[in-house]
Amino acid sequence: MTISRSMACAAVMSVLFLVLPMYSHAQAPALTPSAQVQQPDGVLFLRAMKAMKESKFAVARTLLNSLINSYPDSDYVPRAKLAIGDAWYAEGAFRQAAMEYTDFITFFPNRPEVAEAKLKLDSIQKR
C-alpha cells in the first residue's frame, strides 16, 4: 500500500494543527537577534504563530523570515512563507501580501494551501 506525498503531507499538517494549540501557552524565550538563529525551526514557527495570534505581525514576520533564512530546507518553510503573506494581509498591507501569496504559489505550486493563497489573491484584486 502506498500513500501519496500529498496525502501524507495533509495528514502531517492535520496533526500539527491539532497539536500546535497545546504549545501556544508555553512561555517563549525573549526575542533577541542571536537567539532567533539558534532556535530550532519548529520553535521559531511556534513563536511566530503565537505572535500572529497576539497581532504582533512585525515580530511574526521577523521570526518567519529568520526560519526561512536559517533553515531553507525545513518542512516549515512553505507554511512560513504563507504566514508572512497572512501577516501583511492582517495589517491591511495588501500589496505586500499579494507579493507573498504570488511567491508562495510560484515556489510551492503543489501544496494544498495554494487554493487558500489564490482565494486571498482574488480578494485583494477585488479591492
N, CA, C and O atoms as CSV, one atom per row, in Angstrom:
chain,resi,resn,atom,element,x,y,z
A,1,MET,N,N,0.850,-1.180,0.000
A,1,MET,CA,C,0.000,0.000,0.000
A,1,MET,C,C,0.893,1.239,0.000
A,1,MET,O,O,1.762,1.376,0.861
A,2,THR,N,N,0.690,2.120,-0.937
A,2,THR,CA,C,1.486,3.338,-0.998
A,2,THR,C,C,0.598,4.531,-0.672
A,2,THR,O,O,-0.579,4.582,-1.027
A,3,ILE,N,N,1.199,5.466,0.004
A,3,ILE,CA,C,0.500,6.700,0.363
A,3,ILE,C,C,1.111,7.812,-0.476
A,3,ILE,O,O,2.331,7.971,-0.521
A,4,SER,N,N,0.257,8.577,-1.136
A,4,SER,CA,C,0.779,9.665,-1.959
A,4,SER,C,C,1.405,10.726,-1.064
A,4,SER,O,O,1.052,10.864,0.107
A,5,ARG,N,N,2.323,11.456,-1.631
A,5,ARG,CA,C,3.013,12.504,-0.875
A,5,ARG,C,C,2.040,13.557,-0.368
A,5,ARG,O,O,2.170,14.040,0.758
A,6,SER,N,N,1.067,13.913,-1.198
A,6,SER,CA,C,0.112,14.944,-0.780
A,6,SER,C,C,-0.777,14.444,0.353
A,6,SER,O,O,-1.136,15.217,1.241
A,7,MET,N,N,-1.135,13.164,0.333
A,7,MET,CA,C,-1.937,12.622,1.429
A,7,MET,C,C,-1.130,12.588,2.714
A,7,MET,O,O,-1.645,12.912,3.783
A,8,ALA,N,N,0.139,12.194,2.613
A,8,ALA,CA,C,0.999,12.161,3.792
A,8,ALA,C,C,1.181,13.565,4.343
A,8,ALA,O,O,1.139,13.768,5.556
A,9,CYS,N,N,1.384,14.539,3.457
A,9,CYS,CA,C,1.559,15.932,3.882
A,9,CYS,C,C,0.291,16.441,4.564
A,9,CYS,O,O,0.361,17.118,5.590
A,10,ALA,N,N,-0.857,16.114,3.995
A,10,ALA,CA,C,-2.121,16.552,4.580
A,10,ALA,C,C,-2.310,15.937,5.968
A,10,ALA,O,O,-2.797,16.601,6.884
A,11,ALA,N,N,-1.926,14.671,6.119
A,11,ALA,CA,C,-2.051,14.015,7.419
A,11,ALA,C,C,-1.144,14.672,8.455
A,11,ALA,O,O,-1.557,14.909,9.590
A,12,VAL,N,N,0.096,14.964,8.057
A,12,VAL,CA,C,1.038,15.601,8.977
A,12,VAL,C,C,0.538,16.987,9.368
A,12,VAL,O,O,0.599,17.360,10.539
A,13,MET,N,N,0.046,17.750,8.397
A,13,MET,CA,C,-0.440,19.094,8.691
A,13,MET,C,C,-1.650,19.043,9.625
A,13,MET,O,O,-1.791,19.887,10.509
A,14,SER,N,N,-2.522,18.051,9.427
A,14,SER,CA,C,-3.685,17.916,10.300
A,14,SER,C,C,-3.252,17.678,11.740
A,14,SER,O,O,-3.797,18.272,12.670
A,15,VAL,N,N,-2.274,16.808,11.912
A,15,VAL,CA,C,-1.771,16.527,13.251
A,15,VAL,C,C,-1.148,17.779,13.853
A,15,VAL,O,O,-1.377,18.090,15.022
A,16,LEU,N,N,-0.356,18.501,13.052
A,16,LEU,CA,C,0.291,19.714,13.552
A,16,LEU,C,C,-0.736,20.749,13.994
A,16,LEU,O,O,-0.564,21.391,15.030
A,17,PHE,N,N,-1.801,20.914,13.217
A,17,PHE,CA,C,-2.804,21.909,13.579
A,17,PHE,C,C,-3.566,21.500,14.833
A,17,PHE,O,O,-4.107,22.351,15.540
A,18,LEU,N,N,-3.610,20.203,15.111
A,18,LEU,CA,C,-4.240,19.759,16.348
A,18,LEU,C,C,-3.304,19.919,17.539
A,18,LEU,O,O,-3.753,20.216,18.646
A,19,VAL,N,N,-2.005,19.725,17.317
A,19,VAL,CA,C,-1.021,19.747,18.402
A,19,VAL,C,C,-0.525,21.156,18.693
A,19,VAL,O,O,-0.269,21.481,19.853
A,20,LEU,N,N,-0.382,21.996,17.686
A,20,LEU,CA,C,0.186,23.334,17.874
A,20,LEU,C,C,-0.525,24.160,18.934
A,20,LEU,O,O,0.147,24.826,19.722
A,21,PRO,N,N,-1.867,24.148,18.990
A,21,PRO,CA,C,-2.510,24.968,20.032
A,21,PRO,C,C,-2.113,24.578,21.452
A,21,PRO,O,O,-2.134,25.420,22.350
A,22,MET,N,N,-1.751,23.316,21.669
A,22,MET,CA,C,-1.337,22.902,23.010
A,22,MET,C,C,-0.047,23.586,23.426
A,22,MET,O,O,0.185,23.809,24.614
A,23,TYR,N,N,0.794,23.921,22.458
A,23,TYR,CA,C,2.063,24.539,22.767
A,23,TYR,C,C,1.995,26.061,22.768
A,23,TYR,O,O,2.965,26.719,23.142
A,24,SER,N,N,0.882,26.621,22.363
A,24,SER,CA,C,0.780,28.080,22.270
A,24,SER,C,C,0.800,28.758,23.632
A,24,SER,O,O,1.061,29.958,23.717
A,25,HIS,N,N,0.528,28.012,24.701
A,25,HIS,CA,C,0.516,28.597,26.032
A,25,HIS,C,C,1.871,28.535,26.705
A,25,HIS,O,O,2.051,29.090,27.789
A,26,ALA,N,N,2.836,27.858,26.069
A,26,ALA,CA,C,4.174,27.752,26.663
A,26,ALA,C,C,4.850,29.113,26.641
A,26,ALA,O,O,4.650,29.897,25.714
A,27,GLN,N,N,5.640,29.390,27.651
A,27,GLN,CA,C,6.363,30.650,27.733
A,27,GLN,C,C,7.481,30.639,26.692
A,27,GLN,O,O,8.334,29.752,26.713
A,28,ALA,N,N,7.486,31.604,25.792
A,28,ALA,CA,C,8.519,31.708,24.766
A,28,ALA,C,C,9.685,32.518,25.315
A,28,ALA,O,O,9.473,33.486,26.045
A,29,PRO,N,N,10.914,32.136,24.976
A,29,PRO,CA,C,12.054,32.917,25.426
A,29,PRO,C,C,12.053,34.299,24.785
A,29,PRO,O,O,11.408,34.516,23.759
A,30,ALA,N,N,12.776,35.223,25.391
A,30,ALA,CA,C,12.849,36.597,24.881
A,30,ALA,C,C,13.407,36.604,23.464
A,30,ALA,O,O,14.277,35.803,23.121
A,31,LEU,N,N,12.894,37.518,22.650
A,31,LEU,CA,C,13.318,37.639,21.262
A,31,LEU,C,C,14.573,38.501,21.176
A,31,LEU,O,O,14.532,39.708,21.417
A,32,THR,N,N,15.675,37.871,20.834
A,32,THR,CA,C,16.914,38.590,20.587
A,32,THR,C,C,17.462,38.104,19.257
A,32,THR,O,O,17.243,36.945,18.904
A,33,PRO,N,N,18.163,38.939,18.508
A,33,PRO,CA,C,18.669,38.515,17.200
A,33,PRO,C,C,19.507,37.237,17.263
A,33,PRO,O,O,19.363,36.371,16.400
A,34,SER,N,N,20.362,37.104,18.246
A,34,SER,CA,C,21.205,35.910,18.305
A,34,SER,C,C,20.394,34.679,18.689
A,34,SER,O,O,20.730,33.571,18.273
A,35,ALA,N,N,19.336,34.850,19.471
A,35,ALA,CA,C,18.520,33.716,19.888
A,35,ALA,C,C,17.685,33.175,18.738
A,35,ALA,O,O,17.393,31.980,18.701
A,36,GLN,N,N,17.293,34.034,17.796
A,36,GLN,CA,C,16.473,33.594,16.682
A,36,GLN,C,C,17.172,32.509,15.873
A,36,GLN,O,O,16.563,31.481,15.578
A,37,VAL,N,N,18.419,32.710,15.512
A,37,VAL,CA,C,19.137,31.785,14.650
A,37,VAL,C,C,19.414,30.476,15.373
A,37,VAL,O,O,19.439,29.423,14.736
A,38,GLN,N,N,19.623,30.512,16.678
A,38,GLN,CA,C,19.976,29.326,17.430
A,38,GLN,C,C,18.767,28.439,17.741
A,38,GLN,O,O,18.942,27.292,18.155
A,39,GLN,N,N,17.577,28.935,17.555
A,39,GLN,CA,C,16.380,28.170,17.876
A,39,GLN,C,C,16.038,27.213,16.739
A,39,GLN,O,O,16.214,27.549,15.568
A,40,PRO,N,N,15.551,26.023,17.081
A,40,PRO,CA,C,15.121,25.092,16.038
A,40,PRO,C,C,13.976,25.685,15.213
A,40,PRO,O,O,13.251,26.566,15.674
A,41,ASP,N,N,13.833,25.187,13.997
A,41,ASP,CA,C,12.810,25.712,13.099
A,41,ASP,C,C,11.407,25.612,13.689
A,41,ASP,O,O,10.600,26.527,13.522
A,42,GLY,N,N,11.113,24.519,14.372
A,42,GLY,CA,C,9.792,24.363,14.972
A,42,GLY,C,C,9.510,25.393,16.047
A,42,GLY,O,O,8.383,25.873,16.176
A,43,VAL,N,N,10.529,25.733,16.818
A,43,VAL,CA,C,10.365,26.746,17.864
A,43,VAL,C,C,10.113,28.114,17.233
A,43,VAL,O,O,9.238,28.856,17.679
A,44,LEU,N,N,10.868,28.440,16.211
A,44,LEU,CA,C,10.655,29.713,15.513
A,44,LEU,C,C,9.231,29.781,14.957
A,44,LEU,O,O,8.562,30.808,15.071
A,45,PHE,N,N,8.778,28.692,14.363
A,45,PHE,CA,C,7.432,28.685,13.787
A,45,PHE,C,C,6.371,28.854,14.876
A,45,PHE,O,O,5.441,29.645,14.719
A,46,LEU,N,N,6.506,28.118,15.968
A,46,LEU,CA,C,5.536,28.238,17.058
A,46,LEU,C,C,5.510,29.649,17.641
A,46,LEU,O,O,4.440,30.183,17.934
A,47,ARG,N,N,6.671,30.243,17.805
A,47,ARG,CA,C,6.736,31.612,18.332
A,47,ARG,C,C,6.086,32.590,17.358
A,47,ARG,O,O,5.409,33.529,17.775
A,48,ALA,N,N,6.292,32.369,16.061
A,48,ALA,CA,C,5.683,33.240,15.059
A,48,ALA,C,C,4.164,33.113,15.085
A,48,ALA,O,O,3.459,34.116,14.975
A,49,MET,N,N,3.656,31.898,15.228
A,49,MET,CA,C,2.200,31.706,15.273
A,49,MET,C,C,1.610,32.340,16.534
A,49,MET,O,O,0.501,32.875,16.507
A,50,LYS,N,N,2.346,32.278,17.619
A,50,LYS,CA,C,1.905,32.941,18.861
A,50,LYS,C,C,1.863,34.455,18.649
A,50,LYS,O,O,0.916,35.118,19.072
A,51,ALA,N,N,2.882,34.993,17.999
A,51,ALA,CA,C,2.906,36.435,17.711
A,51,ALA,C,C,1.737,36.821,16.805
A,51,ALA,O,O,1.131,37.877,16.987
A,52,MET,N,N,1.420,35.969,15.831
A,52,MET,CA,C,0.284,36.251,14.945
A,52,MET,C,C,-1.013,36.317,15.752
A,52,MET,O,O,-1.826,37.219,15.550
A,53,LYS,N,N,-1.208,35.358,16.668
A,53,LYS,CA,C,-2.420,35.343,17.490
A,53,LYS,C,C,-2.529,36.597,18.343
A,53,LYS,O,O,-3.629,37.057,18.648
A,54,GLU,N,N,-1.380,37.148,18.726
A,54,GLU,CA,C,-1.348,38.350,19.556
A,54,GLU,C,C,-1.307,39.631,18.713
A,54,GLU,O,O,-1.101,40.721,19.247
A,55,SER,N,N,-1.501,39.499,17.403
A,55,SER,CA,C,-1.479,40.624,16.451
A,55,SER,C,C,-0.138,41.353,16.440
A,55,SER,O,O,-0.090,42.551,16.165
A,56,LYS,N,N,0.933,40.655,16.733
A,56,LYS,CA,C,2.290,41.203,16.649
A,56,LYS,C,C,2.882,40.762,15.311
A,56,LYS,O,O,3.766,39.909,15.248
A,57,PHE,N,N,2.365,41.372,14.249
A,57,PHE,CA,C,2.661,40.905,12.901
A,57,PHE,C,C,4.104,41.147,12.478
A,57,PHE,O,O,4.682,40.315,11.778
A,58,ALA,N,N,4.696,42.257,12.882
A,58,ALA,CA,C,6.099,42.521,12.540
A,58,ALA,C,C,7.014,41.493,13.208
A,58,ALA,O,O,7.966,41.009,12.596
A,59,VAL,N,N,6.719,41.164,14.465
A,59,VAL,CA,C,7.505,40.145,15.182
A,59,VAL,C,C,7.354,38.800,14.479
A,59,VAL,O,O,8.334,38.081,14.285
A,60,ALA,N,N,6.132,38.465,14.101
A,60,ALA,CA,C,5.879,37.200,13.412
A,60,ALA,C,C,6.668,37.127,12.111
A,60,ALA,O,O,7.286,36.104,11.815
A,61,ARG,N,N,6.650,38.212,11.331
A,61,ARG,CA,C,7.395,38.208,10.059
A,61,ARG,C,C,8.892,38.061,10.288
A,61,ARG,O,O,9.576,37.372,9.531
A,62,THR,N,N,9.404,38.709,11.335
A,62,THR,CA,C,10.830,38.593,11.652
A,62,THR,C,C,11.183,37.145,11.976
A,62,THR,O,O,12.176,36.616,11.476
A,63,LEU,N,N,10.377,36.514,12.805
A,63,LEU,CA,C,10.619,35.115,13.166
A,63,LEU,C,C,10.509,34.199,11.952
A,63,LEU,O,O,11.332,33.302,11.771
A,64,LEU,N,N,9.502,34.421,11.128
A,64,LEU,CA,C,9.296,33.587,9.951
A,64,LEU,C,C,10.424,33.764,8.936
A,64,LEU,O,O,10.884,32.792,8.337
A,65,ASN,N,N,10.869,35.012,8.743
A,65,ASN,CA,C,11.996,35.237,7.831
A,65,ASN,C,C,13.273,34.603,8.376
A,65,ASN,O,O,14.084,34.080,7.612
A,66,SER,N,N,13.449,34.648,9.685
A,66,SER,CA,C,14.599,34.002,10.306
A,66,SER,C,C,14.555,32.492,10.061
A,66,SER,O,O,15.574,31.876,9.751
A,67,LEU,N,N,13.382,31.912,10.200
A,67,LEU,CA,C,13.214,30.483,9.936
A,67,LEU,C,C,13.587,30.161,8.490
A,67,LEU,O,O,14.358,29.237,8.235
A,68,ILE,N,N,13.040,30.923,7.551
A,68,ILE,CA,C,13.290,30.680,6.119
A,68,ILE,C,C,14.770,30.812,5.797
A,68,ILE,O,O,15.323,29.989,5.068
A,69,ASN,N,N,15.416,31.843,6.336
A,69,ASN,CA,C,16.832,32.077,6.038
A,69,ASN,C,C,17.757,31.087,6.743
A,69,ASN,O,O,18.785,30.698,6.188
A,70,SER,N,N,17.400,30.676,7.961
A,70,SER,CA,C,18.252,29.778,8.735
A,70,SER,C,C,18.049,28.311,8.391
A,70,SER,O,O,18.976,27.510,8.507
A,71,TYR,N,N,16.845,27.958,7.971
A,71,TYR,CA,C,16.502,26.561,7.688
A,71,TYR,C,C,15.798,26.462,6.329
A,71,TYR,O,O,14.616,26.124,6.276
A,72,PRO,N,N,16.512,26.756,5.224
A,72,PRO,CA,C,15.852,26.788,3.912
A,72,PRO,C,C,15.262,25.447,3.471
A,72,PRO,O,O,14.405,25.420,2.588
A,73,ASP,N,N,15.698,24.348,4.058
A,73,ASP,CA,C,15.170,23.035,3.689
A,73,ASP,C,C,14.123,22.517,4.673
A,73,ASP,O,O,13.687,21.370,4.572
A,74,SER,N,N,13.726,23.349,5.609
A,74,SER,CA,C,12.764,22.943,6.632
A,74,SER,C,C,11.384,22.685,6.021
A,74,SER,O,O,10.983,23.317,5.044
A,75,ASP,N,N,10.686,21.747,6.624
A,75,ASP,CA,C,9.303,21.491,6.228
A,75,ASP,C,C,8.385,22.648,6.586
A,75,ASP,O,O,7.265,22.728,6.082
A,76,TYR,N,N,8.844,23.545,7.449
A,76,TYR,CA,C,8.047,24.697,7.861
A,76,TYR,C,C,8.119,25.855,6.850
A,76,TYR,O,O,7.308,26.778,6.921
A,77,VAL,N,N,9.053,25.820,5.936
A,77,VAL,CA,C,9.262,26.958,5.025
A,77,VAL,C,C,8.003,27.312,4.229
A,77,VAL,O,O,7.646,28.489,4.179
A,78,PRO,N,N,7.317,26.358,3.610
A,78,PRO,CA,C,6.107,26.760,2.869
A,78,PRO,C,C,5.067,27.440,3.759
A,78,PRO,O,O,4.496,28.461,3.377
A,79,ARG,N,N,4.824,26.884,4.930
A,79,ARG,CA,C,3.842,27.491,5.831
A,79,ARG,C,C,4.319,28.837,6.330
A,79,ARG,O,O,3.509,29.739,6.544
A,80,ALA,N,N,5.626,28.989,6.522
A,80,ALA,CA,C,6.180,30.276,6.951
A,80,ALA,C,C,5.958,31.329,5.871
A,80,ALA,O,O,5.566,32.457,6.168
A,81,LYS,N,N,6.206,30.959,4.625
A,81,LYS,CA,C,6.022,31.897,3.513
A,81,LYS,C,C,4.558,32.341,3.423
A,81,LYS,O,O,4.273,33.522,3.226
A,82,LEU,N,N,3.643,31.392,3.566
A,82,LEU,CA,C,2.225,31.726,3.529
A,82,LEU,C,C,1.843,32.601,4.720
A,82,LEU,O,O,1.060,33.539,4.574
A,83,ALA,N,N,2.383,32.304,5.877
A,83,ALA,CA,C,2.070,33.081,7.081
A,83,ALA,C,C,2.580,34.517,6.977
A,83,ALA,O,O,1.958,35.430,7.520
A,84,ILE,N,N,3.691,34.727,6.296
A,84,ILE,CA,C,4.175,36.095,6.082
A,84,ILE,C,C,3.138,36.876,5.281
A,84,ILE,O,O,2.847,38.031,5.592
A,85,GLY,N,N,2.584,36.247,4.253
A,85,GLY,CA,C,1.514,36.888,3.487
A,85,GLY,C,C,0.306,37.185,4.367
A,85,GLY,O,O,-0.305,38.249,4.261
A,86,ASP,N,N,-0.030,36.240,5.230
A,86,ASP,CA,C,-1.168,36.437,6.132
A,86,ASP,C,C,-0.931,37.603,7.098
A,86,ASP,O,O,-1.858,38.344,7.424
A,87,ALA,N,N,0.314,37.755,7.549
A,87,ALA,CA,C,0.639,38.868,8.454
A,87,ALA,C,C,0.451,40.204,7.737
A,87,ALA,O,O,-0.128,41.136,8.294
A,88,TRP,N,N,0.940,40.291,6.509
A,88,TRP,CA,C,0.744,41.525,5.741
A,88,TRP,C,C,-0.751,41.778,5.506
A,88,TRP,O,O,-1.235,42.901,5.650
A,89,TYR,N,N,-1.458,40.724,5.145
A,89,TYR,CA,C,-2.899,40.835,4.873
A,89,TYR,C,C,-3.640,41.345,6.107
A,89,TYR,O,O,-4.480,42.238,6.006
A,90,ALA,N,N,-3.329,40.779,7.264
A,90,ALA,CA,C,-3.988,41.172,8.513
A,90,ALA,C,C,-3.753,42.639,8.842
A,90,ALA,O,O,-4.594,43.280,9.471
A,91,GLU,N,N,-2.617,43.167,8.421
A,91,GLU,CA,C,-2.301,44.583,8.669
A,91,GLU,C,C,-2.892,45.505,7.611
A,91,GLU,O,O,-2.816,46.728,7.730
A,92,GLY,N,N,-3.481,44.914,6.575
A,92,GLY,CA,C,-4.036,45.726,5.501
A,92,GLY,C,C,-3.002,46.149,4.471
A,92,GLY,O,O,-3.279,47.010,3.636
A,93,ALA,N,N,-1.815,45.558,4.519
A,93,ALA,CA,C,-0.756,45.846,3.542
A,93,ALA,C,C,-0.929,44.863,2.383
A,93,ALA,O,O,-0.167,43.907,2.238
A,94,PHE,N,N,-1.948,45.122,1.567
A,94,PHE,CA,C,-2.371,44.154,0.565
A,94,PHE,C,C,-1.378,43.967,-0.575
A,94,PHE,O,O,-1.286,42.877,-1.138
A,95,ARG,N,N,-0.646,44.996,-0.918
A,95,ARG,CA,C,0.363,44.868,-1.984
A,95,ARG,C,C,1.445,43.870,-1.558
A,95,ARG,O,O,1.817,42.987,-2.331
A,96,GLN,N,N,1.946,44.013,-0.328
A,96,GLN,CA,C,2.965,43.096,0.175
A,96,GLN,C,C,2.393,41.693,0.321
A,96,GLN,O,O,3.065,40.711,0.003
A,97,ALA,N,N,1.159,41.594,0.800
A,97,ALA,CA,C,0.511,40.284,0.946
A,97,ALA,C,C,0.391,39.601,-0.411
A,97,ALA,O,O,0.671,38.409,-0.540
A,98,ALA,N,N,-0.029,40.364,-1.422
A,98,ALA,CA,C,-0.178,39.792,-2.764
A,98,ALA,C,C,1.159,39.264,-3.282
A,98,ALA,O,O,1.207,38.206,-3.909
A,99,MET,N,N,2.237,39.991,-3.025
A,99,MET,CA,C,3.554,39.522,-3.467
A,99,MET,C,C,3.920,38.211,-2.773
A,99,MET,O,O,4.447,37.299,-3.412
A,100,GLU,N,N,3.647,38.109,-1.476
A,100,GLU,CA,C,3.959,36.887,-0.729
A,100,GLU,C,C,3.112,35.715,-1.215
A,100,GLU,O,O,3.625,34.608,-1.383
A,101,TYR,N,N,1.820,35.950,-1.442
A,101,TYR,CA,C,0.954,34.875,-1.921
A,101,TYR,C,C,1.374,34.420,-3.319
A,101,TYR,O,O,1.355,33.226,-3.619
A,102,THR,N,N,1.753,35.369,-4.168
A,102,THR,CA,C,2.221,35.016,-5.508
A,102,THR,C,C,3.496,34.192,-5.429
A,102,THR,O,O,3.638,33.196,-6.139
A,103,ASP,N,N,4.426,34.602,-4.572
A,103,ASP,CA,C,5.656,33.818,-4.368
A,103,ASP,C,C,5.334,32.419,-3.870
A,103,ASP,O,O,5.919,31.440,-4.333
A,104,PHE,N,N,4.402,32.324,-2.927
A,104,PHE,CA,C,4.029,31.020,-2.391
A,104,PHE,C,C,3.519,30.111,-3.510
A,104,PHE,O,O,3.933,28.956,-3.612
A,105,ILE,N,N,2.629,30.629,-4.340
A,105,ILE,CA,C,2.062,29.840,-5.434
A,105,ILE,C,C,3.148,29.434,-6.426
A,105,ILE,O,O,3.136,28.315,-6.938
A,106,THR,N,N,4.085,30.338,-6.697
A,106,THR,CA,C,5.168,30.064,-7.637
A,106,THR,C,C,6.119,28.990,-7.110
A,106,THR,O,O,6.471,28.059,-7.836
A,107,PHE,N,N,6.531,29.118,-5.856
A,107,PHE,CA,C,7.548,28.215,-5.310
A,107,PHE,C,C,6.980,26.911,-4.752
A,107,PHE,O,O,7.707,25.924,-4.637
A,108,PHE,N,N,5.702,26.895,-4.408
A,108,PHE,CA,C,5.097,25.695,-3.818
A,108,PHE,C,C,3.777,25.359,-4.525
A,108,PHE,O,O,2.734,25.277,-3.875
A,109,PRO,N,N,3.813,25.163,-5.849
A,109,PRO,CA,C,2.567,25.004,-6.610
A,109,PRO,C,C,1.759,23.755,-6.267
A,109,PRO,O,O,0.569,23.693,-6.578
A,110,ASN,N,N,2.372,22.773,-5.641
A,110,ASN,CA,C,1.672,21.524,-5.336
A,110,ASN,C,C,1.162,21.438,-3.907
A,110,ASN,O,O,0.608,20.416,-3.502
A,111,ARG,N,N,1.345,22.493,-3.155
A,111,ARG,CA,C,0.897,22.493,-1.759
A,111,ARG,C,C,-0.621,22.654,-1.705
A,111,ARG,O,O,-1.196,23.366,-2.529
A,112,PRO,N,N,-1.275,22.000,-0.743
A,112,PRO,CA,C,-2.734,22.143,-0.631
A,112,PRO,C,C,-3.169,23.568,-0.290
A,112,PRO,O,O,-4.312,23.943,-0.551
A,113,GLU,N,N,-2.264,24.367,0.294
A,113,GLU,CA,C,-2.607,25.737,0.677
A,113,GLU,C,C,-2.658,26.695,-0.509
A,113,GLU,O,O,-3.025,27.858,-0.343
A,114,VAL,N,N,-2.296,26.224,-1.704
A,114,VAL,CA,C,-2.323,27.091,-2.886
A,114,VAL,C,C,-3.735,27.627,-3.120
A,114,VAL,O,O,-3.906,28.786,-3.499
A,115,ALA,N,N,-4.736,26.793,-2.896
A,115,ALA,CA,C,-6.119,27.250,-3.081
A,115,ALA,C,C,-6.431,28.426,-2.157
A,115,ALA,O,O,-7.079,29.390,-2.565
A,116,GLU,N,N,-5.966,28.340,-0.912
A,116,GLU,CA,C,-6.166,29.426,0.052
A,116,GLU,C,C,-5.456,30.696,-0.413
A,116,GLU,O,O,-6.016,31.790,-0.342
A,117,ALA,N,N,-4.227,30.544,-0.885
A,117,ALA,CA,C,-3.453,31.699,-1.356
A,117,ALA,C,C,-4.140,32.347,-2.563
A,117,ALA,O,O,-4.180,33.573,-2.673
A,118,LYS,N,N,-4.674,31.533,-3.455
A,118,LYS,CA,C,-5.373,32.071,-4.630
A,118,LYS,C,C,-6.642,32.823,-4.228
A,118,LYS,O,O,-6.957,33.866,-4.800
A,119,LEU,N,N,-7.367,32.293,-3.246
A,119,LEU,CA,C,-8.565,32.991,-2.767
A,119,LEU,C,C,-8.208,34.357,-2.184
A,119,LEU,O,O,-8.901,35.345,-2.425
A,120,LYS,N,N,-7.129,34.400,-1.420
A,120,LYS,CA,C,-6.721,35.674,-0.827
A,120,LYS,C,C,-6.246,36.645,-1.898
A,120,LYS,O,O,-6.509,37.844,-1.808
A,121,LEU,N,N,-5.551,36.139,-2.905
A,121,LEU,CA,C,-5.150,36.997,-4.024
A,121,LEU,C,C,-6.368,37.566,-4.725
A,121,LEU,O,O,-6.402,38.752,-5.052
A,122,ASP,N,N,-7.367,36.729,-4.959
A,122,ASP,CA,C,-8.593,37.192,-5.589
A,122,ASP,C,C,-9.268,38.280,-4.763
A,122,ASP,O,O,-9.747,39.275,-5.307
A,123,SER,N,N,-9.306,38.088,-3.451
A,123,SER,CA,C,-9.949,39.099,-2.600
A,123,SER,C,C,-9.178,40.413,-2.631
A,123,SER,O,O,-9.773,41.489,-2.561
A,124,ILE,N,N,-7.859,40.325,-2.737
A,124,ILE,CA,C,-7.032,41.535,-2.815
A,124,ILE,C,C,-7.287,42.251,-4.125
A,124,ILE,O,O,-7.404,43.476,-4.151
A,125,GLN,N,N,-7.374,41.504,-5.210
A,125,GLN,CA,C,-7.580,42.109,-6.533
A,125,GLN,C,C,-8.952,42.748,-6.668
A,125,GLN,O,O,-9.139,43.645,-7.490
A,126,LYS,N,N,-9.912,42.299,-5.872
A,126,LYS,CA,C,-11.261,42.874,-5.930
A,126,LYS,C,C,-11.382,44.158,-5.113
A,126,LYS,O,O,-12.439,44.789,-5.122
A,127,ARG,N,N,-10.352,44.547,-4.425
A,127,ARG,CA,C,-10.392,45.752,-3.593
A,127,ARG,C,C,-10.291,46.980,-4.446
A,127,ARG,O,O,-10.308,48.096,-3.926
